[in-house]
């Protein structure tokens, strides 16, 4: 057994050793076990009473708009606009192309089984031959988009319509966002996997404090962050975002860019793709990998059975998988009906990816039934950090993977953000879920 030693008020619980896990051939999970499942369902939300946890410190969110702008990260910063009036999506890798719009993506979309089914009409050179894409959106709160087929990266998105108003000191939970790099951008036993931080604002000035970082085994990271410098919320080429520039010069540390949604969503880019000044290194003030994702810590402990008792849509994301194959796949969790498998525990939820057509440009088929060979077990909620599940697991066709998860509430809907260790393929698995 591997003992998970959790300092700084985190629970001390044993976790089994998965180093001898063998490869599973799960239905619909091609060329790898890992994935990053993101769920952001357009227009979705739980019914009354689904989640009664308030969001302390946030002003009442504005009414959803038909046109919303977002900022996201793949290690590069992406901008995306989703226009539901004209059913159009626009995106750009602004780290790669700057403000020249040389890499603009334009597409039209139509609703399909809870997703936005995108048809690309304009794409940069690295997307040559690609005509498809998918997105999930909670308008003005959070979104996810994948431009291209299942071999392309997933982009989590935070809104940039304005600066979120925060009152007092607010605590956020987060997990690391892994990236497509070799060697892997996240090493579970030594790098930051999950943690918490606090935010207080004074006008446009943002101050960060009490940052905690833990590896997947619950220990302190080998190379912990030195803290997050004070930030500033203002408008730039990607809309309203919070930036925090470090004064470090030996070596120079990249500027952190963050998006804070009006209902509690949080996303960070740690500057891993910044090339200037010369010798710049990514910030590791929060997550390792390419950044961090999460949300406001619930004011009360969550009812875990309620969290796993509803349905979710999302993406199954496996960045860095070797040999090609599926990187970001559409997925569904929370199967209901007599044909659905029984979860392994009262804190578990069952699901899997949707089938795809295969071929040189695989197309997801969310109108078809999803596989039911993946189980997420959140396990025990941390005693001192509501919504944090440091001892979660993901089971893929019988293979158990260690994980950590954060559960937040966005208005009356749950959101689950999870990262796991695929000890078979040696790549990270991240799962982000939004309630349908």
C-alpha positions as CSV (number, residue, x, y, z in Angstrom):
1,X,0.0,0.0,0.0
2,X,1.1,3.5,-0.7
3,X,0.4,5.9,2.1
4,X,-1.0,9.3,1.1
5,X,0.5,11.8,3.6
6,X,-1.6,14.9,3.3
7,X,-0.1,17.9,5.2
8,X,-1.8,21.2,5.9
9,X,-5.1,20.0,7.1
10,X,-5.7,17.4,4.3
11,X,-6.9,13.9,5.2
12,X,-4.4,11.1,5.7
13,X,-5.8,8.1,3.8
14,X,-4.2,5.1,2.2
15,X,-4.2,4.7,-1.5
16,X,-3.3,1.5,-3.4
17,X,-0.3,1.2,-5.6
18,X,-1.2,1.1,-9.3
19,X,2.3,0.6,-10.8
20,X,1.5,-2.9,-12.0
21,X,-1.8,-1.9,-13.8
22,X,-2.0,-3.6,-17.2
23,X,-3.4,-2.1,-20.4
24,X,-7.2,-2.3,-20.9
25,X,-8.9,-2.4,-24.2
26,X,-12.0,-0.3,-23.4
27,X,-14.8,0.0,-25.9
28,X,-14.6,3.3,-27.6
29,X,-11.3,4.3,-25.9
30,X,-8.8,4.2,-28.7
31,X,-5.0,4.1,-28.2
32,X,-4.9,5.0,-24.5
33,X,-6.6,5.1,-21.2
34,X,-6.2,8.7,-20.3
35,X,-8.4,11.5,-21.0
36,X,-9.5,14.8,-20.0
37,X,-13.3,14.7,-19.7
38,X,-14.8,18.1,-19.8
39,X,-18.3,18.8,-19.4
40,X,-19.9,22.1,-20.3
41,X,-23.5,21.7,-21.5
42,X,-25.0,24.6,-23.3
43,X,-28.1,25.9,-21.6
44,X,-27.7,23.2,-19.0
45,X,-28.5,23.3,-15.3
46,X,-29.9,21.2,-12.6
47,X,-33.4,21.5,-11.3
48,X,-34.4,23.3,-8.1
49,X,-32.5,21.9,-5.1
50,X,-29.8,20.2,-7.2
51,X,-27.2,22.3,-5.4
52,X,-28.1,24.7,-2.6
53,X,-24.5,25.8,-1.9
54,X,-24.1,29.5,-2.3
55,X,-21.1,31.3,-3.9
56,X,-19.8,33.5,-1.1
57,X,-18.2,36.7,-2.2
58,X,-19.6,36.9,-5.7
59,X,-22.1,39.5,-6.9
60,X,-25.3,38.3,-8.7
61,X,-24.2,37.2,-12.2
62,X,-25.5,39.0,-15.2
63,X,-28.2,37.5,-17.4
64,X,-26.8,35.1,-20.0
65,X,-26.0,36.7,-23.3
66,X,-26.3,35.3,-26.8
67,X,-22.8,36.4,-27.7
68,X,-19.9,35.6,-25.3
69,X,-16.1,35.9,-25.4
70,X,-13.7,33.5,-23.7
71,X,-10.0,32.9,-23.0
72,X,-8.5,29.4,-22.9
73,X,-5.3,27.6,-22.7
74,X,-3.5,24.7,-24.4
75,X,-0.1,26.0,-23.1
76,X,-0.8,28.7,-25.7
77,X,-3.5,31.3,-24.9
78,X,-6.6,31.0,-27.1
79,X,-9.4,33.4,-27.7
80,X,-12.9,32.2,-28.7
81,X,-16.2,33.9,-29.3
82,X,-19.5,32.0,-29.4
83,X,-22.3,33.8,-31.1
84,X,-25.6,32.1,-30.7
85,X,-27.5,34.8,-32.7
86,X,-25.6,33.9,-35.9
87,X,-24.6,30.4,-34.8
88,X,-21.0,31.2,-35.4
89,X,-17.7,30.5,-33.5
90,X,-14.5,32.4,-33.9
91,X,-11.2,31.3,-32.4
92,X,-7.5,32.1,-32.5
93,X,-4.2,30.9,-30.9
94,X,-3.1,34.4,-29.8
95,X,0.2,33.2,-28.4
96,X,1.1,31.8,-31.8
97,X,-0.3,34.5,-34.0
98,X,-0.5,37.5,-31.7
99,X,-2.8,40.2,-33.0
100,X,-2.2,39.5,-36.7
101,X,-5.3,37.2,-37.0
102,X,-3.2,35.0,-39.3
103,X,-4.5,31.9,-37.6
104,X,-8.2,32.8,-37.3
105,X,-10.7,29.9,-37.0
106,X,-14.2,30.5,-38.2
107,X,-17.0,28.0,-38.1
108,X,-20.8,27.6,-38.0
109,X,-22.5,25.4,-35.5
110,X,-25.8,23.7,-34.8
111,X,-27.0,21.9,-31.6
112,X,-26.4,18.2,-31.5
113,X,-27.2,16.0,-28.4
114,X,-26.3,18.8,-26.0
115,X,-23.1,19.9,-27.9
116,X,-22.4,22.6,-30.4
117,X,-21.5,20.7,-33.6
118,X,-19.1,22.9,-35.4
119,X,-18.4,23.0,-39.2
120,X,-15.1,24.9,-39.8
121,X,-15.2,27.3,-42.8
122,X,-11.8,28.9,-42.1
123,X,-8.8,27.4,-40.4
124,X,-5.0,28.0,-40.1
125,X,-2.3,25.8,-41.6
126,X,-2.0,23.5,-38.6
127,X,-5.7,22.6,-39.1
128,X,-5.4,21.9,-42.8
129,X,-8.1,19.4,-43.9
130,X,-10.1,19.8,-40.7
131,X,-13.8,20.7,-41.2
132,X,-15.2,19.6,-37.8
133,X,-15.2,20.6,-34.1
134,X,-17.4,20.4,-31.0
135,X,-18.0,22.7,-28.1
136,X,-19.9,22.8,-24.8
137,X,-21.0,26.1,-23.4
138,X,-22.7,27.5,-20.3
139,X,-23.2,30.9,-21.8
140,X,-21.1,33.6,-20.0
141,X,-19.9,31.1,-17.3
142,X,-17.6,28.6,-18.9
143,X,-17.0,26.6,-22.1
144,X,-14.9,24.0,-23.8
145,X,-14.0,23.7,-27.4
146,X,-12.1,21.3,-29.6
147,X,-11.3,22.6,-33.1
148,X,-10.7,19.6,-35.4
149,X,-11.3,15.9,-35.0
150,X,-10.5,13.6,-31.9
151,X,-6.8,13.9,-32.5
152,X,-6.7,17.6,-31.6
153,X,-6.4,19.3,-28.2
154,X,-9.2,20.4,-25.9
155,X,-9.4,24.0,-24.9
156,X,-11.0,24.9,-21.6
157,X,-12.5,28.4,-21.7
158,X,-13.2,31.1,-19.1
159,X,-15.4,34.2,-19.9
160,X,-13.9,37.5,-20.7
161,X,-17.0,39.7,-20.9
162,X,-16.0,41.7,-17.8
163,X,-14.1,41.6,-14.5
164,X,-15.8,39.5,-11.9
165,X,-16.8,41.4,-8.8
166,X,-15.5,39.7,-5.6
167,X,-16.3,40.9,-2.1
168,X,-14.1,40.0,0.9
169,X,-11.7,37.1,0.7
170,X,-12.8,34.1,-1.4
171,X,-11.3,30.6,-1.5
172,X,-10.8,28.6,-4.7
173,X,-10.1,24.9,-5.2
174,X,-8.0,23.9,-8.3
175,X,-6.4,21.0,-10.1
176,X,-3.5,21.1,-12.7
177,X,-4.3,21.3,-16.4
178,X,-2.0,18.9,-18.3
179,X,-0.6,19.8,-21.7
180,X,0.5,18.0,-24.8
181,X,4.3,17.9,-24.2
182,X,7.1,15.3,-24.2
183,X,8.2,14.5,-21.6
184,X,4.9,14.9,-19.8
185,X,4.1,18.3,-18.4
186,X,2.9,16.9,-15.1
187,X,4.6,14.3,-13.0
188,X,2.1,13.1,-10.4
189,X,4.5,12.1,-7.6
190,X,6.5,15.3,-7.7
191,X,4.5,18.1,-9.3
192,X,1.6,20.2,-8.1
193,X,-1.7,18.3,-8.7
194,X,-4.3,20.1,-6.6
195,X,-4.6,22.8,-4.0
196,X,-6.4,26.0,-2.8
197,X,-5.8,29.7,-2.9
198,X,-7.6,32.9,-1.7
199,X,-8.4,36.0,-3.6
200,X,-9.2,39.6,-2.4
201,X,-9.8,42.5,-4.8
202,X,-9.5,46.3,-4.5
203,X,-11.0,47.8,-7.6
204,X,-8.9,46.4,-10.5
205,X,-6.2,45.1,-8.2
206,X,-6.2,41.4,-7.3
207,X,-4.3,40.0,-4.4
208,X,-3.6,36.2,-3.9
209,X,-2.7,34.5,-0.7
210,X,-2.6,31.2,1.2
211,X,-1.7,29.2,-1.8
212,X,-1.4,25.4,-1.1
213,X,0.0,22.8,-3.5
214,X,0.0,19.0,-3.2
215,X,1.1,16.2,-5.4
216,X,-1.2,13.3,-6.3
217,X,0.1,11.4,-3.3
218,X,-0.7,14.3,-1.0
219,X,2.9,15.5,-0.4
220,X,4.4,18.8,-1.0
221,X,5.7,19.3,-4.6
222,X,9.5,18.8,-5.2
223,X,9.5,22.2,-7.0
224,X,6.7,24.3,-5.3
225,X,5.7,27.7,-6.5
226,X,7.0,30.8,-4.9
227,X,3.6,32.5,-4.8
228,X,1.4,34.3,-7.1
229,X,2.2,38.0,-7.5
230,X,-0.5,40.7,-7.3
231,X,-2.6,40.8,-10.4
232,X,-4.6,43.4,-12.4
233,X,-8.0,42.9,-14.1
234,X,-8.3,44.8,-17.4
235,X,-9.2,44.5,-21.0
236,X,-6.7,43.3,-23.6
237,X,-6.8,41.7,-27.0
238,X,-8.5,38.6,-25.5
239,X,-11.1,40.5,-23.5
240,X,-11.1,41.0,-19.7
241,X,-8.7,38.9,-17.9
242,X,-6.5,39.0,-14.7
243,X,-2.8,39.1,-15.4
244,X,0.0,38.7,-12.7
245,X,3.5,39.6,-13.8
246,X,6.5,38.3,-11.8
247,X,9.4,40.5,-10.9
248,X,11.7,37.5,-10.9
249,X,14.7,37.9,-13.2
250,X,17.0,34.9,-12.4
251,X,15.4,33.2,-14.2
252,X,12.6,35.4,-15.5
253,X,9.2,33.9,-14.7
254,X,6.3,34.1,-17.2
255,X,3.3,36.2,-16.7
256,X,0.2,34.4,-15.4
257,X,-3.1,34.9,-17.2
258,X,-6.3,34.0,-15.4
259,X,-10.1,34.0,-16.1
260,X,-12.6,34.2,-13.3
261,X,-16.3,33.5,-14.2
262,X,-19.2,35.3,-12.6
263,X,-20.6,32.1,-11.1
264,X,-17.3,30.8,-9.7
265,X,-15.4,29.1,-12.5
266,X,-11.6,29.6,-12.6
267,X,-8.9,29.0,-15.3
268,X,-5.2,29.8,-15.3
269,X,-2.5,29.8,-18.0
270,X,0.9,29.6,-16.4
271,X,2.8,31.1,-19.4
272,X,4.3,27.8,-20.5
273,X,4.5,28.9,-24.1
274,X,5.8,32.4,-23.5
275,X,9.2,33.0,-25.3
276,X,10.1,36.5,-24.0
277,X,12.1,37.6,-22.2
278,X,14.9,35.2,-23.2
279,X,15.1,32.3,-20.8
280,X,11.6,32.7,-19.4
281,X,10.3,29.8,-17.4
282,X,6.6,29.0,-16.8
283,X,5.1,30.0,-13.5
284,X,4.3,27.1,-11.1
285,X,2.5,29.3,-8.5
286,X,-0.6,27.1,-8.8
287,X,-0.8,24.0,-11.1
288,X,2.0,22.4,-12.9
289,X,1.4,21.4,-16.6
290,X,0.1,24.3,-18.5
291,X,-2.1,25.9,-15.8
292,X,-4.9,25.2,-13.4
293,X,-8.7,24.9,-13.5
294,X,-11.3,24.8,-10.7
295,X,-13.8,27.1,-8.9
296,X,-14.9,28.7,-5.7
297,X,-14.8,26.3,-2.7
298,X,-18.4,25.5,-1.6
299,X,-19.4,27.1,1.7
300,X,-20.7,23.8,3.0
301,X,-19.7,20.1,2.5
302,X,-21.2,18.7,-0.7
303,X,-23.5,15.7,-0.7
304,X,-21.4,13.4,-2.8
305,X,-24.3,11.1,-3.6
306,X,-26.2,14.1,-5.1
307,X,-23.1,15.0,-7.2
308,X,-22.8,11.5,-8.8
309,X,-26.6,11.1,-9.0
310,X,-27.1,13.4,-12.0
311,X,-26.1,13.3,-15.7
312,X,-23.1,15.0,-17.3
313,X,-21.7,15.6,-20.8
314,X,-18.1,16.3,-21.6
315,X,-14.8,15.5,-23.2
316,X,-12.5,12.6,-22.5
317,X,-9.0,14.1,-22.9
318,X,-5.7,12.3,-23.1
319,X,-3.0,14.9,-23.9
320,X,0.4,13.6,-24.8
321,X,-0.7,10.1,-25.8
322,X,2.0,8.4,-27.9
323,X,1.5,7.0,-31.4
324,X,-1.4,9.2,-32.5
325,X,-5.0,8.2,-31.9
326,X,-7.8,9.7,-29.8
327,X,-6.8,12.7,-27.8
328,X,-10.1,14.5,-27.0
329,X,-13.3,12.6,-27.2
330,X,-16.9,13.4,-26.4
331,X,-18.2,11.6,-23.4
332,X,-21.3,11.1,-21.2
333,X,-21.5,10.2,-17.5
334,X,-24.5,9.4,-15.3
335,X,-26.2,6.6,-17.2
336,X,-29.8,6.1,-16.2
337,X,-32.2,3.2,-17.0
338,X,-32.3,-0.6,-16.6
339,X,-29.5,-1.3,-19.0
340,X,-27.0,0.8,-17.1
341,X,-24.3,-0.8,-15.0
342,X,-24.5,-0.3,-11.2
343,X,-21.8,2.0,-9.8
344,X,-19.3,0.4,-7.6
345,X,-20.1,2.6,-4.6
346,X,-22.4,5.4,-3.5
347,X,-19.7,8.0,-4.5
348,X,-19.2,6.6,-8.0
349,X,-20.6,7.5,-11.5
350,X,-20.4,5.4,-14.7
351,X,-20.0,6.6,-18.3
352,X,-17.7,6.6,-21.3
353,X,-17.0,8.1,-24.7
354,X,-19.3,8.3,-27.7
355,X,-18.4,6.2,-30.7
356,X,-16.6,7.7,-33.7
357,X,-16.5,6.9,-37.4
358,X,-12.7,6.3,-37.4
359,X,-10.7,6.9,-40.5
360,X,-8.2,9.6,-41.2
361,X,-10.4,12.3,-39.6
362,X,-12.5,10.6,-36.9
363,X,-15.9,12.1,-36.2
364,X,-17.7,11.8,-32.9
365,X,-21.3,10.5,-32.9
366,X,-22.9,12.0,-29.7
367,X,-26.4,11.0,-31.1
368,X,-25.4,7.4,-30.5
369,X,-25.2,5.7,-27.1
370,X,-22.0,6.3,-25.2
371,X,-19.9,3.5,-23.8
372,X,-20.3,2.5,-20.1
373,X,-16.9,1.2,-19.2
374,X,-15.4,4.1,-17.2
375,X,-16.1,4.7,-13.5
376,X,-15.2,7.8,-11.6
377,X,-15.3,7.3,-7.9
378,X,-14.9,10.6,-6.0
379,X,-14.2,8.8,-2.7
380,X,-14.0,10.8,0.5
381,X,-14.4,14.6,0.5
382,X,-11.6,16.4,2.3
383,X,-12.5,17.3,5.8
384,X,-11.3,20.9,5.7
385,X,-11.8,21.8,2.0
386,X,-15.3,21.4,0.8
387,X,-15.5,20.1,-2.7
388,X,-12.0,18.7,-2.8
389,X,-11.6,14.9,-3.4
390,X,-7.9,14.1,-3.1
391,X,-8.3,10.3,-3.2
392,X,-10.6,9.8,-6.2
393,X,-10.1,7.0,-8.7
394,X,-10.9,6.4,-12.4
395,X,-11.5,2.8,-13.5
396,X,-11.3,2.1,-17.2
397,X,-12.4,-1.4,-18.2
398,X,-11.2,-2.7,-14.8
399,X,-7.9,-0.8,-14.7
400,X,-7.8,1.5,-11.6
401,X,-6.1,4.9,-12.0
402,X,-5.4,7.2,-9.0
403,X,-6.9,10.7,-9.3
404,X,-7.8,13.9,-7.6
405,X,-11.0,15.9,-8.2
406,X,-12.6,19.3,-7.4
407,X,-16.4,19.7,-7.4
408,X,-17.9,23.2,-7.6
409,X,-21.3,24.6,-8.2
410,X,-22.0,27.1,-11.0
411,X,-25.3,28.6,-10.0
412,X,-27.5,25.5,-9.6
413,X,-25.3,23.0,-11.6
414,X,-22.4,20.8,-10.5
415,X,-19.0,20.9,-12.2
416,X,-16.4,18.2,-11.7
417,X,-12.7,18.7,-12.6
418,X,-10.5,15.7,-12.3
419,X,-6.9,14.7,-13.1
420,X,-5.6,11.1,-13.0
421,X,-2.4,9.2,-13.6
422,X,-2.4,6.7,-16.4
423,X,0.4,4.5,-15.2
424,X,0.1,2.3,-18.3
425,X,0.7,5.0,-21.0
426,X,2.5,7.4,-18.7
427,X,0.3,10.4,-19.7
428,X,-2.1,12.4,-17.6
429,X,-5.9,12.0,-17.6
430,X,-8.0,15.1,-16.9
431,X,-11.7,15.0,-16.6
432,X,-13.9,18.1,-16.5
433,X,-17.7,17.6,-16.1
434,X,-20.6,19.9,-16.2
435,X,-24.1,18.9,-15.2
436,X,-26.5,18.5,-18.1
